[in-house]
Amino acid sequence: MTQQEFDVEGMSCGGCEQNVVDALTELDGVDGVDADHEGNRVTVSLAGDVPEGDLTAAIEAAGYEVVS
């Protein structure tokens, strides 16, 4: 299992965290998600090969900004 980490802006509460978790867990190959609005960080555990672009697109589609 591998992990990808992202800095994410726009999460301000637990509900925001859940929005990101829900968006990412819909993708095939995502095994788990830990979102932390206080640290502006999202960690995604992958069970399969998921392109980074698909992960960032899901986060952004949920209304948040992935920053480098």
Secondary structure, 3 states (H helix, E strand, C coil): CEEEEEEEECCCCHHHHHHHHHHHHCCCCEEEEEEECCCCEEEEEECCCCCHHHHHHHHHHCCCEEEC
